[in-house]
Amino acid sequence: MFNIENTAIICIDIQEKLVNMLKNSAEIAQNTTKLMKAASILNIDTIITEQYPKGLGSTIESIKNIKNFKTIEKTTFSAYQTEEFKNEFKKLKAKNIVIFGIETHICVYQTVLDLLESNYNVYVVSDCSSSRAEFNHKTALELMKQKGANITSLEIVLFDFLKSSKHPNFKEIQGLIK
């Protein structure tokens, strides 16, 4: 388990054109929006990346309108290979990283490998991540797990953040998943 105080969230490329090409686009849009709303409610440090937004569009509206999260444009597949991202990320002082996005087998995968190599504890939210082909999504999750990443789900993450039904934001977070 992780604590809010030593955790950051990285939202990788949940962009209009990328979401629309997914077979499970509605599920990914809903799940990622829930996680980003929770990040806002709980005031968790969060960075959003956008892969070449001129061609792939910007972050989907349901996320973009939640809070003024830091958004970083990139052309590298690994966000960690983009200097602006690396500089912003290091300011967060996080030990645990909750990460999700599109595509699991490209940008999420390469970012996770860089984070693991830099000695972060990485939690990949499987039901907030996707690829055009389910095979690539599943293969990437398995490879990341073999390399040391923790594979988790939206609800596990949300309740790990809360720790108890006595948390002051319990009802608000619980409301996101009902």
Stockholm file with secondary structure:
# STOCKHOLM 1.0

chainA/1-178         MFNIENTAIICIDIQEKLVNMLKNSAEIAQNTTKLMKAASILNIDTIITEQYPKGLGSTIESIKNIKNFKTIEKTTFSAYQTEEFKNEFKKLKAKNIVIFGIETHICVYQTVLDLLESNYNVYVVSDCSSSRAEFNHKTALELMKQKGANITSLEIVLFDFLKSSKHPNFKEIQGLIK
#=GR chainA/1-178 SS CCCGGGEEEEEECCBHHHHHTCTTHHHHHHHHHHHHHHHHHHTCEEEEEEESHHHHCCBCHHHHTTCCCEEEEECSSSGGGSHHHHHHHHHTCCSEEEEEEBCIIIIIHHHHHHHHHTTCEEEEEGGGCBCSSHHHHHHHHHHHHHHTCEEECHHHHHHHHHCSTTSTTHHHHHHHHC
#=GC SS_cons         CCCGGGEEEEEECCBHHHHHTCTTHHHHHHHHHHHHHHHHHHTCEEEEEEESHHHHCCBCHHHHTTCCCEEEEECSSSGGGSHHHHHHHHHTCCSEEEEEEBCIIIIIHHHHHHHHHTTCEEEEEGGGCBCSSHHHHHHHHHHHHHHTCEEECHHHHHHHHHCSTTSTTHHHHHHHHC
//
